[in-house]
Amino acid sequence: MKHIIRDISAELPVLIAGPTASGKSALALEIAAASGGVIVNADALQVYANWSILTARPSPSEQAQAEHALYGHVPGDAQYSVGLWLRDLTPFLGTDKRLIIVGGTGLNFSALTRGLAEIPPTAPKHRAAGEALLQDHGLGAMLAELDAETKAQIDTHNPARVARAWEVLQSTGRGLASWQADTAPPLLALENTRALVLNSDRDWLRERIARRFEQMLGAGALEEARANLPNWDPGAPSSKAIGARDLIAHLKGGISLDQAASQAIIASQQYAKRQRSWFRSQMQDWQQVELP
């Protein structure tokens, strides 16, 4: 890892992708310390103000070591999309500061380096119909209605991605893949960056995930959940933070803290598995960094 940091030009923007708990934020700090730069968040959940510890947002002491941006700037009940993230990122691209863009949300990186289709907003009636279909008949029923091109491009095990594709098809009459084929040029071409994706051994990562959740509890994750309890809304975008539902369930007396921790760790490990699969299929042209 040290030789990679030494070889990174201070002129090029750096992109760091990788599964949860793989050490992306620590690497970003090392690069910033070695050659400067603003660390910009590309994680879909670290944008929310109400979950800091549970989303593994860089701590105040870490943020004091380098300039950070787009962390915790969105209210927990606000909808936030890839398009809005690109909008918020754009002003930073126009400065003379080198950017170190880091996160585990592959769709953000894809939109940044490949472009984002200008898809019309989803009609509320189609979103409601999709939620009902998913609840009553499951993911398979929703997938069955998608076109083959779209199914080949999305993570078919991710309900949010499948639902988004279904809503686009219902709202516009065109598949998501068709819209993406008409994509505008990217804000940041991949060849003009140093793009790194962190790879790790499965068991090594699973152990890190388990250890990190225990560290989160020690750092105050339960207290953070307690602060969210009065306004808890399971439908809020920020409620997707892994472990949030489990800790809230514990605080409501439904499960023990051990059960909540176990469920959160398993969910995080499953999420990491999906991330690794997505990175393998979508980021073959990024520099692969093997861990540990």
N, C-alpha and C positions, 0 to 999 in steps of 0.2 A: 504493500500500500504506500509506503514512504516514497518509493521510486516513481509511482504514479503522480503523487502530489508534487514532487520535484519537477516532473516533466510537463506539468500543466502551464500553459502560457498565461500570463497575467492579462493578456489582451482578449482572449476568447471567453465568451460566456460558457459556463459549465452547467451541465444538466446532470442531476444525480437521481436515479430511480432505483427502486428496490423494494422488497417486501417489508412489511412492518417488523420493527425490532432488529433490522439488519445493520443499523449503525449509520444511516444516511445523514442525520443531523450532525453527528460527531465528525464525519468526513467533511461535511460542508464547513464546519468551524476550522478544521485543520487547513483546508484550502484557503479560507479567508485569512487565517493567520499567516500563511506562507506567502500569499501573493495578492491579498486584498480582495475586496468585493462585497456586494450586498447580498445577503442570503434571503431568497424569496421563496415563500411557501407555495408548493404545488399540490398540497394534500387537501382533499375535498372536505375533511372534517376539522382540520386544524384552523380553518378560517373562523369557526364559531367562537363567540366570546365566552359562552357559558361553560365550555368544557375545555380546560387547559391541561390538567394532569392526565385525565383519562384518554385524551387524544395524543398524548406524548408530545405536546407542543414544547419547543425549547424553553427551559426554565429561565427565570429572570437573570440569573447569573450567567447563563449561556448567551442570552440575548445581549448582555452587556459587553460581551467579548467581540461582537461584530454587529454591524447594522443589519437588522432583520425587517422584513416587510411582508404584508398580507397574512399576518398571524392574528387571529382573534378579532378581526375587524367587522364581522358580520353578526347581527343579533341571532340568537338561537332559534327564533321562530320564522326567520326569513328564508325564502327560497333562494338558492344560490346555484348557478349553473356553470358549465364550462365556458359558455359565452361571457358570462359576467366576470369570471376569473380572467379571461383574456382581456376584457375591458380594463380591469383593475391593474393588470400587469403592463399594459401598453405604455403608460407614462414612464415606467422604469426603463423600457427599451430605448427611450429617447434621450437618456442621460449619458454622461461620460463615465459612469460607474460600471465596472464589470459585474455582471449578475451571476450568482450561483443559485440556480433554481433547483429545489429539492423537494421530493415527495414520493408518495406511493400510489398516486392516482394516475394510472397510465393514460387515461382518456385526456387528461389535461396536457400531458406531454405530446400526445398524438395530435391534438388540436393545435398546439403551439408550433410543432415542426412540420405538420402536413396540411394544416388549414382546417377550418371549421365550416361546415355547411350552414347556410342561412336558412334554417328551418322555421316555418311559422310557428307561433306559440300553440300549445296543445289546448283544445277547447275543454273547459271544465267537465262537460258531459262525457267526453271520451275518457278523461282521467278517472271519473267516478265509475264508468262502465268497466274500465280496466281493473280497478281495485276490486270490484265485485266479481269479475271473472277469475281473478287470481285467488280470491278468498274461497269462492264456491267450487272451482274446478282445478285449480292448481296451475303450476308453471307450464305443464305439458299442453294444456288447452290453449294457452296464450301463444306458445311456440308454434303450435299447429297452424295458426293463422298467419304466420310471418312468411315472407317470400324467402326463397332459398338463398339468394345473394346476401340478404341481411343476416340470416342465421349463420352464414359462413363467416361473418365479420365480427359478430358480437360474442360476448361471454354468455353462453346459453345457460350457465348455472347461476348467473347473477340476476335475481328477480328485478332489481331496479333497472338494469340494462334492457332486459326483455320487455318490461313494462313500457319503457321509453320508446323502444322500437315499435311496439304494438300501438301506442298512442299516436305516434307519427303516422303510421299507416292509416289508422282510422280517421285522423284529422285531415290528412292531405290527399289520401288515395295513392300515395307513392311510398315505396319502401324506404327505410332509412339508408340503405346502401345506394339507392338511386340519388337521394339528396346529397350524399357524401361524394358521389361521383362528380357533382357540380361545385365542388369546394373551391373557394377563393385561395390565392397563394398564402402560404404560412407567414406568420409574423416573424418567425426565426427559423431559417432553413437549417436542417440538421448538420449539413456540411460546414456551416459557419460556427459550430459549437464544439466543445469537448463533451461528448455524451457518454456517461458511465451508467451501467446498470449492475447492481450488486447481486451476485449469485451466492447461494450458501447451501451447505449440506442440510438436508431436511431435519435430521435429529438435532443438529447444532442450533438451528433456528427455533425449533419447538422448545428447547430448553431455555433459550433466551427470552422467548415470549412468556413462558411461565414465570421466570425470574423477574422479568420486567413488571408483570402485573402485581407481584408481591411488593415490588419497589414502589409502584404507584399507590398501593394501599398505605405503605409507610409514609409516602409523601403527602397524603391527605385526600386520596381519591374518594373515600367514603364521605368525608366532610364536604367535598365538592358536590357529590350526589345529594347530600342533605340540603345544600343550598339550592339545588335545582328542584327539590321535591315540591315546594309550594306551587310552582308554575309548571309542573311536569305535564307534558303533552306527548304521548307516544307517537303522535302523528307529525310532530315538529321535525324539520330536517335534521336538527342537531341530535335528536334522540337516536340516530343511527350510530352514534359513537359506541364502539364495541365495549360492552361492560355496563353501559348506562342503564339499560333495562334491568339487568341482573342486580345491580346495586340498589336501584329504586325498589325492585321487588323485595329485597332484603329489608330495606327501611320501612316498607309497608307491612312487614311481618310475614311475608309469604314464604321465604326461604332463609336458610342460615347464611352467614357470611361466607363460610367455606363452600357452600353450594354455589353462591353467587360468583365467587372467585373461580371455581372449577368451570362453570358454564362460560364465563367470560374468556378464560384461557383457551378453552376448546374452540369457541367462536373465532378468536383471534388466529389460532393455528389454522383453522379452515380458511379464513380470509387470506392468510399468507400463502396457502396452497394455490388459491385462485390467482393471486397476484403473480406468483412464480410462473404459472402456466401462461398467463397473459403476456408477461415479459418475454418468455421464451418464443412465443409465436409472433409477437409484434415488434420486438426490439432486437432482432438479429443483426441489424446494422449499427447497433451501439457497441461501445467497448465493454466487453464482459469482464467484470472484476470478481474473481473467485474469493470467497470467504470461507473460514476465517483466515 
